[in-house]
């Protein structure tokens, strides 16, 4: 590592300005690597970091079509949580949340993790029953959960309309205290800096045009806009672009790409210190450290590769948010954007080998890839390094679609997606 | 916001319609293999470009129809009724 970030380093930089060094440096791609990772988002960068730190593999490149963290890693609502229903998912996502809890120290990069809690609102008797089931599942899986009464919800989120006349009456809540938010760009940059310091090459503006195949039909490298790069193994971590890359390699994936939009209001003083999620209105709301209200809703429900959201869906999101928080109706909208997410039928990820030898894929995180960056990277690095599935990722392979052993988390996040 | 020309009602706004996924998916016969069945159930065309898909004018006439749309630009290339052949068939 070029320089270690610390309070002392900050003080030194303040006293002797102008001595800053880049966190990592741009590389020309070499002609050969042990492993090439396609996709420089959170998952690709984390994979590279864990290949070096867990498996000692340093002859590795991450190649990115645009700039690192410029896809879904920079477009999500920064929520981290592990309130899943099934044991396989609970293990996976809680491992991720635990990695996030120490990530700032592990990477020597402040990812601004704020475990401010995530509260799922109950708007009906049926929601209360579903929440009780979810809470029980979480406790069984060893994950923190608490069921809140209407009064507890009201005292924790004073801005919320819990009056009897509310369009969406609030009857209670399901809370995960360890959930919260983290700075999304810092996660990408932190992993990039730490991976680079261990000898990993990060190559931006390098688009994959095709896969190089050996005599046995297996992949032996990638053809890119910056030349051919040979590799023993290639890993794809490209979210919404996964099926496009799979098609270049000659196979199909059970994935549909959709636009998922998010938006922020103008910044205001702190007024919401937790993440609020409402299934009935299909919205997430939190407040960023800058003061913006960060809002997200359901997918734009038609296949899309356009990184922009439909106004029709955006209006529904805003309508939902304002019905929960009438006071926010006064705010102006500052920005609206979308990322292209890779949605699988059971809303569970794919961390798997592919029909093509030496080619592996990490995809299918759909609307919730950000929270899974540490575990996605950890398990994908294990797969790329050893050729065998990590224990946590074992249930999440492509074979499950043929065997029928789906892990149907489609309803677990409380939002139709 | 998309504006879609319903074959029965004419040009209407996106919120009146529901999306029904890709068109022209054929259910396999009973002799299908597990892999073939999985492909029928779960694998859908997901092109970065023109996709032929089914839409329903849910909050209008309620009819299903086919539509060819570019998934990058959202430009609607063709609209044709259920059972009709697409121009490139």
Contacts between the chains, C-beta under 8 A, distances in Angstrom:
chain1	res1	chain2	res2	distance
A	241	B	48	7.8
A	243	B	46	4.3
A	244	B	48	5.2
A	252	B	39	7.4
A	252	B	43	5.1
A	253	B	43	7.2
A	253	B	46	7.8
A	254	B	38	7.7
A	254	B	42	3.7
A	254	B	43	5.0
A	254	B	44	7.7
A	255	B	46	6.2
A	256	B	21	7.9
A	256	B	44	5.7
A	256	B	46	5.3
A	257	B	46	5.6
A	257	B	48	7.9
A	257	B	71	7.4
A	301	B	18	7.6
A	301	B	19	5.0
A	302	B	19	4.2
A	302	B	53	7.2
A	302	B	69	7.7
A	303	B	22	7.8
A	303	B	46	6.3
A	303	B	51	5.8
A	303	B	53	7.1
A	303	B	71	5.2
A	304	B	71	5.5
A	304	B	74	7.3
A	305	B	48	4.7
A	305	B	71	4.9
A	305	B	72	4.8
A	306	B	71	7.3
A	306	B	72	5.7
A	306	B	73	7.0
A	306	B	74	6.0
A	310	B	1	5.9
A	310	B	2	7.1
A	310	B	14	6.4
A	311	B	1	4.7
A	312	B	1	4.9
A	312	B	2	7.9
A	312	B	13	7.2
A	312	B	14	4.7
A	312	B	15	4.8
A	344	B	42	7.9
A	345	B	41	7.7
A	345	B	42	5.4
A	401	B	38	4.6
A	401	B	41	7.6
A	401	B	42	4.9
A	402	B	34	5.0
A	402	B	35	5.4
A	402	B	38	4.4
A	403	B	34	7.8
